[in-house]
Amino acid sequence: ALFEPHYLATAYMGRGVTYESTGKYDDALRDYGECIRIREDLQAKGRLYDWQYDLGSAWLNKGILLATGLNDTHGALEIWNYAIRVLEAEEKLSYNANDTLEKLREVRNILTGK
């Protein structure tokens, strides 16, 4: 079905990226938030195949927007630290999720100067 929640979350993510690239930061932030909300709901219901990667990517994008588009480094660090804790708590990560975790650590370290 076209409006399956996973596809809707993907659409929000894509539109958020488009909004961000055109400077519509408030719209992008809202869409990233919707993407995260849907994916967290799917994950809680056990219906997100690679939730670690899907959520990790959404958290990464939202944090980048906060840090670079809105100059909210504190907000970005909060999101990235949360995402890192969630992903690190997992016993096993998919290849894609592990790559996203490394990116999250990298951007956090750049921002904190570590």
Rosetta constraint file for C-alpha pairs under 8 A:
AtomPair CA 2 CA 7 HARMONIC 7.02 0.50
AtomPair CA 3 CA 7 HARMONIC 6.34 0.50
AtomPair CA 3 CA 8 HARMONIC 5.89 0.50
AtomPair CA 4 CA 8 HARMONIC 6.27 0.50
AtomPair CA 5 CA 9 HARMONIC 6.09 0.50
AtomPair CA 5 CA 38 HARMONIC 6.68 0.50
AtomPair CA 5 CA 39 HARMONIC 7.98 0.50
AtomPair CA 5 CA 42 HARMONIC 7.70 0.50
AtomPair CA 6 CA 10 HARMONIC 6.28 0.50
AtomPair CA 6 CA 38 HARMONIC 7.52 0.50
AtomPair CA 6 CA 39 HARMONIC 7.04 0.50
AtomPair CA 6 CA 42 HARMONIC 7.71 0.50
AtomPair CA 6 CA 48 HARMONIC 7.38 0.50
AtomPair CA 7 CA 11 HARMONIC 6.15 0.50
AtomPair CA 8 CA 12 HARMONIC 6.26 0.50
AtomPair CA 8 CA 35 HARMONIC 7.73 0.50
AtomPair CA 9 CA 13 HARMONIC 6.22 0.50
AtomPair CA 9 CA 34 HARMONIC 7.09 0.50
AtomPair CA 9 CA 35 HARMONIC 4.41 0.50
AtomPair CA 9 CA 36 HARMONIC 7.51 0.50
AtomPair CA 9 CA 38 HARMONIC 6.01 0.50
AtomPair CA 9 CA 39 HARMONIC 6.60 0.50
AtomPair CA 10 CA 14 HARMONIC 6.20 0.50
AtomPair CA 10 CA 35 HARMONIC 6.93 0.50
AtomPair CA 11 CA 15 HARMONIC 6.05 0.50
AtomPair CA 12 CA 16 HARMONIC 5.89 0.50
AtomPair CA 12 CA 31 HARMONIC 5.10 0.50
AtomPair CA 12 CA 32 HARMONIC 6.50 0.50
AtomPair CA 12 CA 34 HARMONIC 6.73 0.50
AtomPair CA 12 CA 35 HARMONIC 5.46 0.50
AtomPair CA 13 CA 17 HARMONIC 6.28 0.50
AtomPair CA 13 CA 31 HARMONIC 6.44 0.50
AtomPair CA 13 CA 32 HARMONIC 5.74 0.50
AtomPair CA 13 CA 35 HARMONIC 5.88 0.50
AtomPair CA 13 CA 58 HARMONIC 7.03 0.50
AtomPair CA 14 CA 18 HARMONIC 6.34 0.50
AtomPair CA 15 CA 19 HARMONIC 6.06 0.50
AtomPair CA 15 CA 28 HARMONIC 7.22 0.50
AtomPair CA 15 CA 31 HARMONIC 6.97 0.50
AtomPair CA 16 CA 20 HARMONIC 6.03 0.50
AtomPair CA 16 CA 27 HARMONIC 6.96 0.50
AtomPair CA 16 CA 28 HARMONIC 4.06 0.50
AtomPair CA 16 CA 29 HARMONIC 6.92 0.50
AtomPair CA 16 CA 30 HARMONIC 7.74 0.50
AtomPair CA 16 CA 31 HARMONIC 5.12 0.50
AtomPair CA 16 CA 32 HARMONIC 5.82 0.50
AtomPair CA 17 CA 21 HARMONIC 6.15 0.50
AtomPair CA 17 CA 28 HARMONIC 6.63 0.50
AtomPair CA 18 CA 22 HARMONIC 6.39 0.50
AtomPair CA 18 CA 28 HARMONIC 7.63 0.50
AtomPair CA 19 CA 23 HARMONIC 6.27 0.50
AtomPair CA 19 CA 24 HARMONIC 4.88 0.50
AtomPair CA 19 CA 25 HARMONIC 6.49 0.50
AtomPair CA 19 CA 27 HARMONIC 6.29 0.50
AtomPair CA 19 CA 28 HARMONIC 5.03 0.50
AtomPair CA 20 CA 24 HARMONIC 5.50 0.50
AtomPair CA 20 CA 25 HARMONIC 5.31 0.50
AtomPair CA 20 CA 27 HARMONIC 7.86 0.50
AtomPair CA 20 CA 28 HARMONIC 5.35 0.50
AtomPair CA 20 CA 65 HARMONIC 7.18 0.50
AtomPair CA 20 CA 69 HARMONIC 7.88 0.50
AtomPair CA 23 CA 69 HARMONIC 7.83 0.50
AtomPair CA 24 CA 28 HARMONIC 6.24 0.50
AtomPair CA 25 CA 29 HARMONIC 5.99 0.50
AtomPair CA 25 CA 65 HARMONIC 7.32 0.50
AtomPair CA 25 CA 69 HARMONIC 6.75 0.50
AtomPair CA 25 CA 70 HARMONIC 7.44 0.50
AtomPair CA 26 CA 30 HARMONIC 6.22 0.50
AtomPair CA 27 CA 31 HARMONIC 6.25 0.50
AtomPair CA 28 CA 32 HARMONIC 6.10 0.50
AtomPair CA 29 CA 33 HARMONIC 6.09 0.50
AtomPair CA 29 CA 62 HARMONIC 6.52 0.50
AtomPair CA 29 CA 65 HARMONIC 7.42 0.50
AtomPair CA 30 CA 34 HARMONIC 6.28 0.50
AtomPair CA 31 CA 35 HARMONIC 6.13 0.50
AtomPair CA 32 CA 36 HARMONIC 6.15 0.50
AtomPair CA 32 CA 58 HARMONIC 6.35 0.50
AtomPair CA 32 CA 59 HARMONIC 8.00 0.50
AtomPair CA 32 CA 61 HARMONIC 7.54 0.50
AtomPair CA 32 CA 62 HARMONIC 5.98 0.50
AtomPair CA 33 CA 37 HARMONIC 6.07 0.50
AtomPair CA 33 CA 62 HARMONIC 7.72 0.50
AtomPair CA 34 CA 38 HARMONIC 6.13 0.50
AtomPair CA 35 CA 39 HARMONIC 6.11 0.50
AtomPair CA 35 CA 58 HARMONIC 6.97 0.50
AtomPair CA 36 CA 40 HARMONIC 5.90 0.50
AtomPair CA 36 CA 55 HARMONIC 6.35 0.50
AtomPair CA 36 CA 58 HARMONIC 6.15 0.50
AtomPair CA 36 CA 59 HARMONIC 7.30 0.50
AtomPair CA 37 CA 41 HARMONIC 6.19 0.50
AtomPair CA 38 CA 42 HARMONIC 6.19 0.50
AtomPair CA 39 CA 43 HARMONIC 6.00 0.50
AtomPair CA 39 CA 48 HARMONIC 7.03 0.50
AtomPair CA 39 CA 51 HARMONIC 7.12 0.50
AtomPair CA 39 CA 54 HARMONIC 7.34 0.50
AtomPair CA 39 CA 55 HARMONIC 6.37 0.50
AtomPair CA 40 CA 44 HARMONIC 6.13 0.50
AtomPair CA 40 CA 55 HARMONIC 7.26 0.50
AtomPair CA 41 CA 45 HARMONIC 6.37 0.50
AtomPair CA 42 CA 46 HARMONIC 6.14 0.50
AtomPair CA 42 CA 47 HARMONIC 4.95 0.50
AtomPair CA 42 CA 48 HARMONIC 5.37 0.50
AtomPair CA 43 CA 47 HARMONIC 5.74 0.50
AtomPair CA 43 CA 48 HARMONIC 5.12 0.50
AtomPair CA 43 CA 51 HARMONIC 6.05 0.50
AtomPair CA 50 CA 54 HARMONIC 6.21 0.50
AtomPair CA 50 CA 94 HARMONIC 7.37 0.50
AtomPair CA 50 CA 97 HARMONIC 7.84 0.50
AtomPair CA 51 CA 55 HARMONIC 5.66 0.50
AtomPair CA 51 CA 56 HARMONIC 7.86 0.50
AtomPair CA 52 CA 56 HARMONIC 5.71 0.50
AtomPair CA 52 CA 87 HARMONIC 6.65 0.50
AtomPair CA 52 CA 93 HARMONIC 7.10 0.50
AtomPair CA 52 CA 94 HARMONIC 7.52 0.50
AtomPair CA 52 CA 97 HARMONIC 5.39 0.50
AtomPair CA 53 CA 57 HARMONIC 5.95 0.50
AtomPair CA 53 CA 94 HARMONIC 7.45 0.50
AtomPair CA 53 CA 96 HARMONIC 5.78 0.50
AtomPair CA 53 CA 97 HARMONIC 4.06 0.50
AtomPair CA 53 CA 98 HARMONIC 7.80 0.50
AtomPair CA 53 CA 100 HARMONIC 6.56 0.50
AtomPair CA 54 CA 58 HARMONIC 6.44 0.50
AtomPair CA 54 CA 97 HARMONIC 7.84 0.50
AtomPair CA 55 CA 59 HARMONIC 6.11 0.50
AtomPair CA 56 CA 60 HARMONIC 6.03 0.50
AtomPair CA 56 CA 83 HARMONIC 6.41 0.50
AtomPair CA 56 CA 87 HARMONIC 7.76 0.50
AtomPair CA 56 CA 97 HARMONIC 6.81 0.50
AtomPair CA 56 CA 100 HARMONIC 6.10 0.50
AtomPair CA 56 CA 101 HARMONIC 7.07 0.50
AtomPair CA 57 CA 61 HARMONIC 6.16 0.50
AtomPair CA 57 CA 100 HARMONIC 6.45 0.50
AtomPair CA 58 CA 62 HARMONIC 6.15 0.50
AtomPair CA 59 CA 63 HARMONIC 6.12 0.50
AtomPair CA 59 CA 79 HARMONIC 6.39 0.50
AtomPair CA 59 CA 80 HARMONIC 6.70 0.50
AtomPair CA 59 CA 83 HARMONIC 6.53 0.50
AtomPair CA 60 CA 64 HARMONIC 6.21 0.50
AtomPair CA 60 CA 79 HARMONIC 7.93 0.50
AtomPair CA 60 CA 80 HARMONIC 6.68 0.50
AtomPair CA 60 CA 100 HARMONIC 7.83 0.50
AtomPair CA 60 CA 103 HARMONIC 7.92 0.50
AtomPair CA 60 CA 104 HARMONIC 6.22 0.50
AtomPair CA 61 CA 65 HARMONIC 6.24 0.50
AtomPair CA 62 CA 66 HARMONIC 6.27 0.50
AtomPair CA 62 CA 76 HARMONIC 7.44 0.50
AtomPair CA 62 CA 79 HARMONIC 7.86 0.50
AtomPair CA 63 CA 67 HARMONIC 6.07 0.50
AtomPair CA 63 CA 75 HARMONIC 7.17 0.50
AtomPair CA 63 CA 76 HARMONIC 4.14 0.50
AtomPair CA 63 CA 77 HARMONIC 7.15 0.50
AtomPair CA 63 CA 79 HARMONIC 6.09 0.50
AtomPair CA 63 CA 80 HARMONIC 6.48 0.50
AtomPair CA 64 CA 68 HARMONIC 5.84 0.50
AtomPair CA 64 CA 69 HARMONIC 7.53 0.50
AtomPair CA 64 CA 76 HARMONIC 6.71 0.50
AtomPair CA 65 CA 69 HARMONIC 4.92 0.50
AtomPair CA 65 CA 70 HARMONIC 6.53 0.50
AtomPair CA 65 CA 76 HARMONIC 7.95 0.50
AtomPair CA 66 CA 70 HARMONIC 4.91 0.50
AtomPair CA 66 CA 71 HARMONIC 6.05 0.50
AtomPair CA 66 CA 72 HARMONIC 5.03 0.50
AtomPair CA 66 CA 73 HARMONIC 6.58 0.50
AtomPair CA 66 CA 75 HARMONIC 6.49 0.50
AtomPair CA 66 CA 76 HARMONIC 5.44 0.50
AtomPair CA 67 CA 71 HARMONIC 4.83 0.50
AtomPair CA 67 CA 72 HARMONIC 4.96 0.50
AtomPair CA 67 CA 73 HARMONIC 4.64 0.50
AtomPair CA 67 CA 74 HARMONIC 7.96 0.50
AtomPair CA 67 CA 75 HARMONIC 7.54 0.50
AtomPair CA 67 CA 76 HARMONIC 5.53 0.50
AtomPair CA 68 CA 72 HARMONIC 7.64 0.50
AtomPair CA 72 CA 76 HARMONIC 6.32 0.50
AtomPair CA 73 CA 77 HARMONIC 6.04 0.50
AtomPair CA 73 CA 111 HARMONIC 7.44 0.50
AtomPair CA 74 CA 78 HARMONIC 6.23 0.50
AtomPair CA 75 CA 79 HARMONIC 6.38 0.50
AtomPair CA 76 CA 80 HARMONIC 6.11 0.50
AtomPair CA 77 CA 81 HARMONIC 5.80 0.50
AtomPair CA 77 CA 108 HARMONIC 6.42 0.50
AtomPair CA 77 CA 111 HARMONIC 7.94 0.50
AtomPair CA 78 CA 82 HARMONIC 6.10 0.50
AtomPair CA 79 CA 83 HARMONIC 6.11 0.50
AtomPair CA 80 CA 84 HARMONIC 5.99 0.50
AtomPair CA 80 CA 104 HARMONIC 6.12 0.50
AtomPair CA 80 CA 105 HARMONIC 7.77 0.50
AtomPair CA 80 CA 108 HARMONIC 6.68 0.50
AtomPair CA 81 CA 85 HARMONIC 6.15 0.50
AtomPair CA 81 CA 108 HARMONIC 7.72 0.50
AtomPair CA 82 CA 86 HARMONIC 6.25 0.50
AtomPair CA 83 CA 87 HARMONIC 6.13 0.50
AtomPair CA 83 CA 104 HARMONIC 7.79 0.50
AtomPair CA 84 CA 88 HARMONIC 5.84 0.50
AtomPair CA 84 CA 101 HARMONIC 6.38 0.50
AtomPair CA 84 CA 104 HARMONIC 6.79 0.50
AtomPair CA 84 CA 105 HARMONIC 7.16 0.50
AtomPair CA 85 CA 89 HARMONIC 6.09 0.50
AtomPair CA 86 CA 90 HARMONIC 6.95 0.50
AtomPair CA 87 CA 93 HARMONIC 7.56 0.50
AtomPair CA 87 CA 97 HARMONIC 7.94 0.50
AtomPair CA 87 CA 101 HARMONIC 6.87 0.50
AtomPair CA 93 CA 97 HARMONIC 5.75 0.50
AtomPair CA 93 CA 98 HARMONIC 5.68 0.50
AtomPair CA 94 CA 98 HARMONIC 6.06 0.50
AtomPair CA 95 CA 99 HARMONIC 6.30 0.50
AtomPair CA 96 CA 100 HARMONIC 6.28 0.50
AtomPair CA 97 CA 101 HARMONIC 6.10 0.50
AtomPair CA 98 CA 102 HARMONIC 6.32 0.50
AtomPair CA 99 CA 103 HARMONIC 6.38 0.50
AtomPair CA 100 CA 104 HARMONIC 6.13 0.50
AtomPair CA 101 CA 105 HARMONIC 6.24 0.50
AtomPair CA 102 CA 106 HARMONIC 6.09 0.50
AtomPair CA 103 CA 107 HARMONIC 6.18 0.50
AtomPair CA 104 CA 108 HARMONIC 6.10 0.50
AtomPair CA 105 CA 109 HARMONIC 6.02 0.50
AtomPair CA 106 CA 110 HARMONIC 6.18 0.50
AtomPair CA 107 CA 111 HARMONIC 6.15 0.50
AtomPair CA 108 CA 112 HARMONIC 6.16 0.50
AtomPair CA 109 CA 113 HARMONIC 5.64 0.50
AtomPair CA 109 CA 114 HARMONIC 4.82 0.50
AtomPair CA 110 CA 114 HARMONIC 6.48 0.50
